[in-house]
Amino acid sequence: MGLLDAFDATWSQARATFGQGTPNQRAAFQESGQRLENLQDTVASARPSTQWTGSAADSYAAANEAHGRVMGNLAQLDRRLAGELSRSAAVVNGGRTGATWLTRSSAPLTT
């Protein structure tokens, strides 16, 4: 195997690693964070009214607040994940662009 054959095999593997198709961008995942925040608001609105008092109401309120915090934390985590997916998509697109450019640039050497 010559140098150019080895180069071609390496870049073929790189292209296979980066896959095909358009990577998902952040926009595809932005709605879920907002939906989780809406759910947090819905959970918060289900707190006991002033007509319901006592230990059961207090326990329900505490559990309700904990569930609301979980929804808020999930919303934050979801937004962070969307950012990471966006960065990963940029890496894939950059790798594909580099592999394509390098392959095209080296094509005259093989002919």
N, C-alpha and C positions, 0 to 999 in steps of 0.2 A: 504494500500500500504506500503510495507516494504521499508527499506532504499535502498536496491539494486534495487528494482523496480523504485524508485524515481530517483536513479542515472541513470539507463538505459533510462528512459523517458527524462531526462535532456540532456543526450548525444545524444539521437536520434534527439532531437530538434536542438542541435548544428550541427550535421551532415547535417540536412535539411537546416539550415541557410547557411552553407558553400557550399551547392550545389554539383553538380557532374560535371565531365569533367575537362579539363585542363583550368585554367584561361589564358586569353590572356596576353602575355608578351609584353614588350616594342618593340620587333622586329616587331610585327604586325602593329605598328603604326609609325615606324621611317620614312617610305617613305613619309608620308604626310608633315612633316616639310620641307623636302628637296624640295618637289614639290611646296610648298608655297614660298620657297626662290627662286626657279626657276621662279615662276610667278612674284615675286617682281622684279627680273632682267629683265623679259620681259616687265613689265610695265615701268621700268626705261628706257629701250631702246626706248620706244615710245615717248620720249620727243621731243618737236619741234626742227627742224633743224634750222640752221642759216638763211635759206631761208624764214622762217616764222617768222615774227616779229609783234609787236603791242600788243594791249591789249588782243585780243583773244588768241594769242600765250602765253602771260604771264598767263592768266587765265587757259589755258589748262595745262601749265607746273606746276602751283601750284596744280591743281587737280590731276595731274599725280603723283606728288611727294607725295601728301597725300595718294593716293591709294597705292603707293609703300610702304609707312610706315605701312599702315594697313596690307598689306601682310607680311611684316617683323614681325610685332607684332603678327600676327596670327601664324607664324612659331614658334616664341618663345613660345607662349602659347601652341601650339601643342606639342612641346618638353617637356614642363613642365607637360602637361597632360599625356604624355607617361611615364614619371617618376613616376607620382602618380599611374597610372595603374599598373606599375611594382611593386611598393610597396604594392598595394592592393592585387595583385596576390600572393606576398610573405606571406602576412597575411593569406590569404585563405589557401594556401598550408600548412603553419605552424599550423593553426587551425585544418585542416583535419588530419595532422600527429599526433597532440596531441590527438584528439578525437579517432583516430584509435588505437593509442598506449594505451590510457587509457581504452578503451573498451576491447582490447585484454588482458590487464593486469588484468582487473577485471573479466574476464570470468571464471577463476578457482573458484572465490568466489561464483558464482551462481550455480555451479554444485555440 
